[in-house]
């Protein structure tokens, strides 16, 4: 429940309005993350590896975005974003395993 709440708060913070998700928002951070995560979806790489790689490549953008928050809040937001992408990649992986 706590992860869901943090994710909702993250999405509200990232969006300028209505029902957004990091996959549909357009800002430098989410564009960078999506550019490095979405193409890897459905491949045989562990989701955490994909996300950690993207977080590394988008480090400067993420730090810039997180800089306005307290250290504790930064960790919460980073974790909520990580959890969102983990969930999304797991859903994609499960979808690919479904019989056609």
ABEGO torsion letter per residue (X at the ends): XAAAAAAAAAAAAABABBGBBAAABBBAAAAAAAAAAAAABGBABBAAAAAAAAAAAAAAAAAAAAAABBAAAAAAAAAAAAAAAAAAAAAAAAAAABBX
